[in-house]
Amino acid sequence: MTPTIPQKARAAVIADFGPEFVLKDDQPVAQPKDLAPGECLVKIDYAGVCHSDLHIKEGGWGAVQFPRVGGHEGIGHVVAIGEHTVDSPVKIGDRVGIKWTAKACLRCELCRTAGEPCCAMAGVMSHGYGVDGSFADYALSYVDYVTPIPDTLDSAAATPLLCAGLTIYKALKETKPHIGNWVAIPGAGGGLGHLGIQYAVAMGLRVIAIDTGDVKRDLCLSLGAEKWVDFKTTTDLVKEVKEATGGDGPHAAVVAAANAGPLDQAVHYLRPKGTLVAVGLPSGTPVLTVPIGLLIIKCLTIIGSANGNRQDAIEALEIAARGKVACHHVVRDLSEVNAVFAEMAAQNIAGRVVLKL
């Protein structure tokens, strides 16, 4: 039986670039009779706050059709499924998560080769950007793209894994990890980075955490990082990172920091045949500056890694369900969304913030 669904509910809406979210209690809610085949309605319990949401809100990623409900990490329960949906992998009452990618075509070459995040449809159908997102009591999504949540995971703690966890896990996979290899994680104390430390340790990697401040240092070391480099207090970051690995440099750097500087530094401290993965997405159009001779002589690999596909999401959640990864987070109410974003803009958040709906 389909639960009773209100006509209108709460939402945090981006009305234009720059200003605060508009908190509404009269946001229209899709009704079961209006759902197309394959669509589902999710009653959101928790919504994660991501740095990408800040970029979108401030106009750093270009055009957005306003008004737009923000957010692309959410966990809740399926309350309606479109009529005539065939072979739905989820049913009403299931606990599921919604992610950045709301939908991909599943027919193109990219989708057929595990590249769903790069599908042209996925680029348009993105929660909180191309379609309405998770900062609302109810979110419209798709049965083939919502992710079942393992029973052992707490909803609030699992919510950030649907973007931050998935994204950093996929980026680490791009390094082709081998047990005992060193990986540097610039931005290690942030939402992406602190999860990256844990996924890396679960993969058998040794972690050099790069960030700044005592709070982030203590967090990173408590999560399993073996070495810490403070980029603000060090006099020679490249030298210090190399020394942390015995002089050769790490096998890989997964840059969770959302600016170009750490990428430029990484090519200098990576060991020969090292891999640089850019995953923290900056605002605007900063440019990576790499000496071509250095790139060739050191035989470096440079990879861009956006988001993970549906299988990556399942794997990321399963690792967490086995107790290998726990998101450092605080829960705030949806009504505090503007205060949270102000703190994020000031870089005063360690770990993640999850909004309770």
N, C-alpha and C positions, 0 to 999 in steps of 0.2 A: 504494500500500500504506500502510495506517495505521500510524504509528510505535507502538512499544510505549509504553504509558502506565501509569504506576504507579497503584496504588490510593490512595496517600497521598503528600503532598509538603509543602514548606515554605510558610508563610504568616505574615503579620503581621496579627493579629486584634484588633479592638476588642471587648473583653468587656463594657465598661461605660463610661459617661461619665467622663472625667477620668484614670483610671490609664493607665499605659503600655500600649503594644501588647503583646499576648501573642505571643511568637515560637514557632510550632509547627512541628514536622516531621512531624506526622501529620494534616494537614488533608486530608479526603477529596477525591479528584479525580473529577470526572464521567467516566464511561466512555463510549466511543463508542456502545455499545448502548443507553445511557440517554438519548442526546441526542434531543430532539424535532426534527421537521422545521424547518429554518431556524436551528437552533442550531449553534454551532461551538465548539470548544475550542482555545484559543490557548496555546502554550507561551511564557510571558513571559520575555523576555531583560532588559528594562529597564523600570522603573516610575518615573514622575516623582512628586515630592512637591509638593503644592499647598497653599496656605494654606487652601483649602476643607476639606482633610482635617483640618486642625487644628480648624477650627470644628466639624466633625462629631464628632470625637473628644471635644471638650470640652463637647458638648451645646448649642452655640450655635444649631444649626438644628433643635432639637426631636427628636422621637421617631425612634429607630433600632431596628430589630429586631436584638437581639444573639443570638449573636455575629455580627460582620460583618467580613469581610476588607476592609481599607482600600484606598484608591487608586483613581484613575479616569484615569490616564494610563499606558498600557502599550504596548510594542511587542514583538512576538514572531512566531511562525510558526503557521499553522493546522495542527493535528495531527489533527483529527477534525471531521467534519461530520455532522449528523443524517441518518439514513436517510430517504429519500423527500423530501429537500430538492429543490425544483424551481428550475431556472435560477439556481443560486448564482453570484454575481459573483466569488467567490473559490474557490480550490481548495486541497487539502492541500499544504502546503509554501510557500504564499504568505506573504510578510512583510506583516503588517497591524498597525494600531494600534487600541486600544480607547479610548473617550472617556468623558466624563461620561454622555452619553445612551447607555444600552445598547440601547434599543428605543423606537420610537414607533409609533403605530397605523397611520400612513400613509394613513388614510381620513378623518379629521376635517377640518373647514375649516382649522384651523391648519396641519396637515400639508400640505394641498393648496396653501396659500399661503406656503410656505417658513417656516412658524412651528413646525417640529418641536420645538424645545426647550420650547415652551409647551404641547405636547400633554399631556393628562392622563396618558396612559400613560407618557410620558417622565418626568414628575414622580415616578412610582413606580419606573420601571425605570432607576435611576441607579447606575452602578458606584460601589462604595464607600459607598453610602448606602442605596438601596433593594434592591440586589443586590450580591453579592460583587464585589470589585474586583481591582485589578492587583498588590497587594502579595502575590503568590503565584506559585509556579512555574507554575501553570496557572489560566487564567481562562475562565469560560464567557461567551460573547457570542453575537452573531447575525450571520449572513452578510450581511444587508442593511445592517448598521450598523458593522461593522469597516471601517477605512479603509486602502486599499492605500498602502504607503509607497514613494515614488519611489526608484529604484535608487541615485541619487547621494547620498541622505541617510544619514548615520551614525545608527544606531539610538539611541544614547544621546543625541545632540544633538537628534534629532527628537522624542523622547518628550514633552518639555514643550510642543511645538507642538500636541499633540492636545487640550490644554485651554487653557493660557495663551495660546499663539499663536492658536488658533482664536477664543478669546473676545475678545481685544483686537483682532484683525483685524476681526471682526464689528462690534465697537463703533465702530471707525474708519469702517467702511462706513456706519454710521448717521448720521455727520456729513455725508454727501453731499459728500465731499472734492473740492476743486478745486485744481489745481496752484498752488502759491505761497501757499495759505492757511496761517495760523498755527493750530497746535493746542497747547494746554497739556496736559501729562500729569502730574498729581499722582500720586505713587507711582512715578515714572519709573525708579527704581533697583531696583525689585523684580522678581519673576518675570513679572508681566503687563507692567509698565511698560517694562522694557528691551527686550522684544520689540515693544511698541507703538511705541517710537522708530523701530525699524528698518522696521516695516510702514508707518509714516507717511512716512518718508523715501522708501520705495519707491513710495508713492503721489504723491510730489512735494510733500508738505507740509513746512512749516517748524515745528520743534519747540521748545517751551519745556519743559524738564525741571524738575519740582518734586519735591524730595526733600531729604534731609539727609545730611551727612557727605562727607568728601573721597573716600572709596572710591567711593561712588555717583556723586558729581560726575564723577570721572574716567571712570567707566564710561559714563555718559550722554553725555558730550561725545565720547568715542571712537566711539560708535555713531551719531553724526550730529546730536545735539541742537545747535542753534545758541545757545541761551540756557539758563542755569542759575539757579534760584532756590532757596536753602536756606531751608526754611520755619522752621527753628529760629533762624537767625541774622539773618534779615531783620527790619527794624523795621516794614515795611509791605508785606506780600506783595501785596496788590491793586495798590498803586501800582507796585511793581517789575515785576509781570507786564505791566501796561499799558505801562510805559516800554520794556519789551523789544520791543514790537511797534510802537513809534513813537507810543504814546499811546492808540491805539484799543482795545487789547485783542485777544486771539485770536479767531478765528472760531469755535473750538470748544474745549471742554475734555472730555477723556476721563479720568474719574477712576478710576484703577487702585487708589488707596489704599482700604483696607477700613475706612473710618470716615466719619462724616458731616461733619466739619469742612471738608475740602477741597471738598465739594459746596456748602456754605453760602458759602464764599469765592468759588467760581467764578461765581456769578450776579452778583457785584459787579465782576469783572474782564473778563467777556465783553463783546465789542463788541455794539452793537444787532444784532438778528437772529442772535445767536450761538446755538450749540447746546451743551447740557450733556448728556453721556452718563454715566450712573452704571453702572459695571461691576464695580468692586471690591466684593464682597459682604461686609458686616460681620456680626459676630456679634450676636445679640440683636435688639432692635427700635429702633435709633436713628431719629430723625425728621429729615427735611430741612426746614429753616426758610428759606422764601423769601418776601420781602416781595412781596405780590401786586401792588402798584402798580409795583414795579420790573420784575416779570415782564411786565406788560402794556406799560408804557411802552417797554421795551427790545425788546419782541416776541421774547422768548427762547423757545427750544424745549428742553424737558427730556424726555429719553428714558431708559428703563431697558433695558439690554441684557444678557441672561443668557449664553447660549451660542450657538454657531453651528449651522447645519444641516449636512447631509452635503456639500452643494456648497461651503459655506464652508470646511469642513475640507480638501477637495481643493484649493481655491484657496490656502489658507494654506500647505499643504505644497508646492505648485508654486512659489510665490514663494520659499520657502526653498531649494528644489531648484535654482533659478536663481542662487543665491548672494547673494540680497538680504537674507536674515535668517539669523542664527546665534544659537543660544541660549547665553548665558553660563552654564555649568553646571559642576558638579563631580560626579564619580561616587563613590558610597559603596556599601558592601555592605548588603544587606538586614538583616544583623545589627546595623547601626548605626542602625536606624530610630528608636529612642527618643532617641538623642543628637541626631539630625537635628531631630526635633520640638521638643526642648528649645531648640535654637539658633533655630529658627523662632519659637518663642514669645517668645524674648528679642530678636527682630528683628536677629539677627546673621548673616543670610544675604543676600548680594547675588546676584541672578540666581536660578538654580534648582539644586536637588539632584536627582540621578537615582540611584535604587537599582539596583544590579546583582543580578540573581537568579542 
